[in-house]
Each structure stands twice: as C-alpha cells, then as structure tokens.
Amino acid sequence: MKETVKKIIKAIPIAFTQNQRYDKQTKKIIARVCKADSNCIDVGAHKGEVLDIMLKHAPNGMHHAFEPIPDLYTKLASKYGSNKHCRVYDLALNNEKGTATFNYVVSNPSYSGLIKRKYDRPDEQDTQITVKTELLDDALPADVKIDLIKIDVEGGELRVLEGARQTLKRNKPVVIFEHGLGASDFYGSTPDKVYKLMEDCGLKISRMKDWLDGKNHLSLSEFETIYKNGSDYYFIAHR
C-alpha cells in the first residue's frame, strides 16, 4: 500500500515534500546550465538518477560519477559501462587519499557516508565497510573542463570541497550541494567553513529557488541562519 501511494505521489506533477522540490529544482538547474557538450560530476551517484539528467541535457559531454557503496557501484557500472559519455568510479571523494571506514546503512543506503549521521528513523540497520578515498583534484586530469558538480554525501560535502579546491578555482563550475544539520555537523563542518571555501574559489552561494528566480546570492549571515533553522539544506554555488 505504501509503495502504491509513493508511486501515485511521484506521478503527480506537484512537489509535496522538500526533497521533491529539490529534485525538480535540480533538474531545472541542470537543464539551464548544461549545453550539449558540458562536462559534469556526480558525487554520491547512488542509482544514477541525477547522472541520467546530466546525460540528457549534455549528451555529448563527459560525465564522471563517484559511488563507493559496492552494490550501487556495480549496478552503475553495469548500467553505464557501454556509454562512452560517462565513467563510474568506486571511490569516496574526500580531502585525503587512501582507505577509510565507511558507514553503510543497509536499510537506507542514501544515509551512508564516511561518518555515521543522525537517522530520522530509529530502526535503521548499518554496518562498517572499507572504501577507497581520493581527492577530486587528483581523480581527474587537470585539463578536464568541468561545468557542473552535484554533491550528495550525507554531511561530507566540506571534505569533498576541500579535495576539489583546484577544480573549483580553475573551472568555477555550478555546484549543487547538500548542507544541513543532522549530517554535516557530525563531520565538524559549519556553514562559515563552506561559505569561505566557496568564496575563496570565486563562487557565491544561493538557495536553488532564488538562483532560478534570478535573486541575489546569500550573505554569510543569511547562509548561517538558514543552516541553523533548517529552512533549506540544498544550495547552489555559482559565479
């Protein structure tokens, strides 16, 4: 019954939940930013939902998807293995290279990350696995032009960004990223650290809806307030 209701809600063109609104905004941003030959990066590719959108709007580009969970990586590699316009990596992007313990939430893989985050449900089942880690700056050749990056790593976004400084400074891509309490705080991440890193790379931060509507970017104090009150947890960084 629950699955039937979910399917019905998903088919209705109105976004009922915050996550559904973010999904729609993400699609609009990718459609607006990408040209046929744009190159994109999907960090935390999961099942490839966002990668599919990237391929749709930039069919002639080269897209890079990172997914450290073995089962999900295997499925992605099988799905996209014959597609010459994308490559899938079994890596957890981080601020250092090596191996790391990864908290794999078996009952809800979308909650998985390098550090265990807060769960919304009390009965989640998790286990520890070992994954390979890499800096984004080292994962791709320096001469690869990047137009858009999506980051969904359950709180580890600052680490991903710290390992991507040169990529960000060099390309100044649009970055769609999650940053909210209950996840990022478990990594010691704070909005001022994220804001200043983006600023140092020549990027500004906006709410996704505001960017789509052509409104001004956020000040540091505004970004901190939104983070603390939880009114938004997905953002866009841009020139």
Secondary structure, 3 states (H helix, E strand, C coil): CHHHHHHHHHHCCCCCCHHHHHHHHHHHHHHHHCCCCCCEEEECCCCCHHHHHHHHHCCCCCEEEECCCHHHHHHHHHHHCCCCCEEEECCEECCCCEEEEEEEECCCHHHCECCCCCCCCCCCCEEEEEEEEECHHHHCCCCCCCCEEEECCCCCHHHHHHCCHHHHHHHCCEEEEECCCCCHHHHCCCHHHHHHHHHHCCCEEEEHHHHHCCCCCCCHHHHHHHHHHCCCCEEEEEC
